[in-house]
Amino acid sequence: MLRPLLLTLSLLTLTACAPSLTATLPNAATLALKEQIQRMALTFPATDIQLSSGLDGGLRLSGRLDGRYFSANFPPDWNRQTVLYAHGYRLPDDKQDTAASDLIQGDDTRGVLPTAYRQGFAVARSVYDKRGFAVQSGIANTLRLKRFMDDLGSTRDYVAGSSLGGSVVMGLIEKYPDAFAGALAGCGAVSDWQFEVKYLTDFRALYNYFARGTPYALPGTQDVTQSPLKVDPRELLKPVGQLFLRAKLNPGGREARLIDTIASAVPDVKVTPDITTFFASLGAQLFGLNDITATAGGIFASNADTVYHSPLLTAQENAALNAGIQRYRTSSPQAVAYAQDWYSATGRFKTKLLTYHNTADPLVPFEHEARLRVRVEAAGNTANLVQQTVEPRLQTLTRVLFYRVQGVEHCGFSPEQTAFAFAELRRWVEDGVRPQDGLDITRPPQKKTTP
């Protein structure tokens, strides 16, 4: 039984303290949409609905679907199409996620939703049931919101996502092949979570091995299958900051060599030996692994058969590394099955999918893209996949060290790059013009966007 709907109308008003702002009155189509929502109030599968008008004459809608917060923005010239967004990984905690009431002013999608909104699309997103490893609920909640938007009159839907949201995108288009016309995944974990978790866990195991007995060893448990308990996050990663500080002060010293050796020994990933890569990869593993294993019912990655090798080490040193590094194994077939279900891409989908990824990313390796392509090729489905690249973008860490230290940024995209990628996808879906596969969009080619 549906819970009673609480409908609240809150119209944005202008005050004398902001005389430069001029509100546009809602047009007939927006007023009709608002009236439609009010008429459907008693039958909506939603609660706590709130409506408000934007300065541009558009409509903001928020509330809960089956108890999950969602938000949507409708432009005044809604083209009856919707872009739904699946957000990325958020470190697990006990807080309940909420969705911004205004997805345009509160944008954290690197321009995905504002770009679509300016082009006449409604934009919408839902929170997940939990923080952390939440691909399963990300898929379910985004699909629920898509069907809700269709009930409001959306006739064509796109889905976009970043980081963990890229995995949500893959699950949606493979499990529900007719739901979306186009899909956009930026910096996404688009291949599988076994690869992602193994990358993060290998990184920690290598760090532990090489930092053992040095001032840079991490505090807390050294067991890479467990997250440290009761350790302040700042204290936990403090040795990493000290390591990079010493390396900057003495570029040719043992600390710099330690950093380079760890990075060069990570299997199957070309790792950038910078501070953001170490912080992001170690931080995600240290603070997130317990949640991942609790969600999946155990650890689903294994290094039992992995041969580690660094070109910076001698044969004897590499042999010692393989003999001395901690080995970890999958906990159970059930945990592996969960990771496969939520989510390992099959490469079989009908939706037009465009991915774009920094060629170096500190958290979600660029190698996800090659792994996805192998599966798409095996499925004979390359006609539905286009992959484009963006050069790494540097970010400066000034609060961690006294010295200016830079590293590559996770999901380091500009709004212009995002807008270009979305325009490419639109032309493909609407006009049948397939984008150039492998195109570097770091400096987007000057093309007319779809009006």
C-alpha angles and dihedrals in degrees: 000000000000118000117242113274119241108205118194125180117201115174119200112244132197123232134204091250090069106045093155092067117087120189121218113223115238113264125231094269093052092047089050091051091051091050090049090055091049093049091050092047096108094051102038115122085224142087138201092030116185126187128191136167122239126220089253092058093256127130130247119203128185139161140106133302110201086340097310119120117241138172134198135183121205117197118222089248097045110183091204091252128112137207113204119197129211112201127219136251119311120192109256120257138141096267122113112236119235131193122237111256090224112042093189101050091036095045118159097160097094089253100311096122099036089050092052092043092054088054093056101267125135108233126207142169139179132209119240126244091253143004122252120031098016107144093127095055091038089061094044096045095045091049090049090053092047091056090047091053090049089055087056092056108276109151100182128029134198125190126209132180144165135212106340085004088067087064089050089052092052092049092049098050094043098043095039105033097175099044101084134040095201139009132202123195121183122190087343135171085235101156111048144312095235087067093046095048092044090052092051094043094046088051091055093044091052092046090051092049097050097037093049110124093011131104087252098066113125117250122238128034118357092205105113092204091066134060114231113257127218094006118133108241091227091054092043094060097031092097089057091055091048090050092055093043091055090046091053092049091049109026094181097043135105094272092058090048091049091055093047093047094052092048094046093051098056105112123235095001130088099223124201107225097225136119098255091055091051094045095045098044097041093040094051092048097043096046100031110039097084090054092048094051093043090052095046097037094247143351112308100190128081138191094184092120100028117125110207120208136173121189087213092065132074121244090259092050091050090050090051090049092054092046095047107037117101113260119214131186139197113277099219145339087253092061091049090048091051091053090049092051096043090050144336114129118236096193091235112120138124098208118101104251125196118184128187125186139172108252087232120035125171097215113020107040120229086232089080086078095057091047091053092049092053090056094045091051091048088053092050089239106123091122089074098048131077121172123193131181140223124198115245116275118217125226125194122230109208101154095057101052136023089232126069106261125176134198140167117282126235109241090002099184132142121222088248092057091047092048091050093051092050091048089052091052093048093052089049094050099038103032103022092241106145112215121238109274114229094016116159105228097180086115101025115225112249105258132151111258120230107269 
